[in-house]
Amino acid sequence: MRGFKRSVATLAVLLLGVGVVAAQGQPQFSGAYTLDRSQSQFPQHQRRSQPDTQAQPAQPAQRPDIKLVVQQQGTTLKVTRIIAMGSRERSETNTYVADGTDQAHRAYRGETVTRAAFDGDRLVLTRVHTMKSDAGDRTMTRQSVWTLSPDGRTLMIDTTMQGPHGDRAMKTVYVRS
């Protein structure tokens, strides 16, 4: 009986050790980050119509300040994106469960399916939005890969978007506030 108890205790210690090592391998994204435009790369937007050659040159648009606030508990991440322009501010909060399962919810004129999963030291977020219309279904896909710098101060998000108007890619870099 003593040998059995010792074996069970040894097994419990080994399982606990494996759990601790697995938890350490998962990146910790918790924190507040501010977008660094100088390091980010945004897609070029294509105009759908020809520009008016007689028009005055447009003034450069004021760009909003963007912040991310990430609260992470295990595999659950609550991400709040705060967009501020002048005195106006709006925010959007999404919660992701990074266990690789599909999370479906109703969205504008259709349905969105989101999947989040850790891939080593990265977080991979995939969103598929299917929009219903009289002309048929349109599907747009967005995959974002989150990585942290080794010192944890810089969050890089590489995003690939695919839709009816073609593919686009962007890299956004956020610095811990």
C-alpha positions as CSV (number, residue, x, y, z in Angstrom):
1,M,0.0,0.0,0.0
2,R,2.9,2.3,0.8
3,G,4.4,1.9,-2.6
4,F,1.0,2.7,-4.3
5,K,0.7,5.9,-2.3
6,R,4.2,6.9,-3.2
7,S,3.5,6.2,-6.9
8,V,0.3,8.3,-6.8
9,A,2.2,11.2,-5.0
10,T,5.0,11.0,-7.5
11,L,2.5,11.1,-10.4
12,A,0.7,14.1,-8.9
13,V,4.0,16.0,-8.5
14,L,4.9,15.2,-12.1
15,L,1.5,16.3,-13.4
16,L,1.7,19.5,-11.4
17,G,5.2,20.2,-12.9
18,V,3.9,19.7,-16.4
19,G,1.0,22.1,-15.8
20,V,3.4,24.8,-14.5
21,V,5.7,24.4,-17.5
22,A,2.8,24.6,-19.9
23,A,1.4,27.7,-18.2
24,Q,4.9,29.4,-18.4
25,G,5.0,28.7,-22.2
26,Q,1.8,30.7,-22.8
27,P,2.5,34.4,-23.6
28,Q,1.0,36.9,-21.2
29,F,-0.5,39.8,-23.2
30,S,-2.1,41.6,-20.2
31,G,-1.4,45.3,-20.2
32,A,-2.2,48.7,-21.9
33,Y,-0.6,49.4,-25.3
34,T,-0.5,52.5,-27.6
35,L,-0.3,52.2,-31.4
36,D,3.1,53.2,-32.7
37,R,2.3,54.4,-36.3
38,S,6.0,54.8,-37.2
39,Q,6.6,51.1,-36.9
40,S,3.2,50.0,-38.3
41,Q,2.4,49.2,-41.9
42,F,-1.1,49.8,-43.1
43,P,-2.7,48.6,-46.4
44,Q,-3.0,51.2,-49.2
45,H,-6.7,51.9,-49.9
46,Q,-7.6,51.9,-53.6
47,R,-10.0,54.5,-54.9
48,R,-13.0,53.1,-56.8
49,S,-13.4,56.2,-59.0
50,Q,-11.0,58.4,-60.9
51,P,-9.8,61.4,-59.0
52,D,-11.0,64.9,-60.1
53,T,-7.9,66.6,-61.6
54,Q,-9.6,70.0,-61.0
55,A,-10.1,69.4,-57.3
56,Q,-7.9,71.0,-54.6
57,P,-5.5,68.6,-52.9
58,A,-7.0,67.0,-49.9
59,Q,-5.7,67.9,-46.5
60,P,-4.1,65.0,-44.7
61,A,-6.7,63.3,-42.5
62,Q,-6.2,63.5,-38.8
63,R,-5.4,60.1,-37.5
64,P,-7.0,58.8,-34.3
65,D,-5.0,57.6,-31.3
66,I,-5.5,53.9,-30.7
67,K,-5.0,52.0,-27.5
68,L,-5.4,48.4,-26.6
69,V,-6.2,47.2,-23.1
70,V,-5.7,43.5,-22.7
71,Q,-6.9,41.6,-19.6
72,Q,-5.8,37.9,-19.7
73,Q,-6.7,35.2,-17.3
74,G,-5.4,31.8,-18.5
75,T,-6.8,31.3,-22.0
76,T,-9.4,34.0,-21.8
77,L,-8.5,37.4,-23.2
78,K,-10.7,40.5,-22.9
79,V,-9.5,43.1,-25.4
80,T,-10.7,46.7,-25.4
81,R,-9.8,48.9,-28.4
82,I,-10.1,52.6,-27.6
83,I,-10.1,55.0,-30.5
84,A,-9.8,58.7,-29.7
85,M,-9.9,61.6,-32.2
86,G,-9.8,65.0,-30.6
87,S,-12.4,65.1,-27.9
88,R,-14.3,62.1,-29.2
89,E,-13.7,58.6,-28.1
90,R,-15.2,55.2,-28.7
91,S,-14.3,51.8,-27.6
92,E,-15.1,48.2,-28.5
93,T,-14.5,45.2,-26.3
94,N,-14.2,41.6,-27.4
95,T,-13.6,38.5,-25.3
96,Y,-11.7,35.6,-26.8
97,V,-11.2,32.1,-25.4
98,A,-8.0,30.8,-26.8
99,D,-8.8,27.1,-26.7
100,G,-9.1,26.6,-30.5
101,T,-12.9,26.3,-30.5
102,D,-15.2,28.2,-32.8
103,Q,-17.3,30.9,-31.2
104,A,-20.3,31.9,-33.5
105,H,-22.4,35.0,-33.0
106,R,-24.8,37.1,-35.0
107,A,-23.3,40.1,-36.7
108,Y,-24.4,42.8,-39.2
109,R,-26.5,41.0,-41.8
110,G,-24.9,37.7,-41.1
111,E,-22.8,35.6,-38.8
112,T,-19.3,35.8,-37.5
113,V,-17.2,32.8,-36.4
114,T,-14.1,33.5,-34.3
115,R,-11.4,31.1,-33.3
116,A,-8.5,31.9,-30.9
117,A,-5.6,29.6,-30.1
118,F,-2.1,29.8,-28.7
119,D,0.5,28.6,-31.2
120,G,3.7,28.4,-29.1
121,D,4.5,32.0,-28.1
122,R,1.9,33.5,-30.4
123,L,-1.8,34.1,-30.3
124,V,-3.7,33.4,-33.5
125,L,-7.1,35.0,-33.9
126,T,-9.2,34.0,-37.0
127,R,-12.5,35.7,-37.8
128,V,-14.8,34.6,-40.6
129,H,-17.8,36.9,-41.3
130,T,-20.5,35.7,-43.7
131,M,-22.8,38.5,-44.9
132,K,-26.2,37.7,-46.4
133,S,-27.4,39.8,-49.3
134,D,-29.8,39.7,-52.2
135,A,-26.8,39.1,-54.5
136,G,-25.7,36.1,-52.4
137,D,-23.4,35.4,-49.5
138,R,-20.1,37.3,-49.1
139,T,-17.4,36.0,-46.9
140,M,-14.6,38.0,-45.4
141,T,-11.8,36.4,-43.4
142,R,-9.3,38.1,-41.1
143,Q,-6.4,36.4,-39.4
144,S,-4.3,38.2,-36.8
145,V,-1.2,36.8,-35.3
146,W,-0.1,38.4,-32.0
147,T,3.5,38.2,-30.8
148,L,5.2,39.9,-27.9
149,S,8.8,41.2,-28.0
150,P,11.1,39.2,-25.6
151,D,11.0,42.0,-23.1
152,G,7.2,42.1,-23.2
153,R,7.1,45.9,-24.1
154,T,6.1,45.6,-27.7
155,L,3.0,43.9,-29.1
156,M,3.1,43.1,-32.9
157,I,-0.1,42.1,-34.7
158,D,0.3,40.8,-38.2
159,T,-3.1,40.7,-40.0
160,T,-4.2,39.2,-43.3
161,M,-7.6,40.1,-44.6
162,Q,-9.3,38.3,-47.5
163,G,-12.6,39.4,-49.0
164,P,-14.5,40.0,-52.2
165,H,-12.3,43.0,-53.1
166,G,-9.0,41.1,-52.7
167,D,-6.4,40.4,-50.1
168,R,-4.7,43.0,-47.8
169,A,-2.1,42.7,-45.1
170,M,-1.1,45.0,-42.3
171,K,1.3,45.0,-39.4
172,T,0.3,47.1,-36.3
173,V,2.9,47.7,-33.6
174,Y,1.8,48.7,-30.1
175,V,4.1,49.8,-27.2
176,R,3.2,49.1,-23.6
177,S,1.9,52.3,-22.0
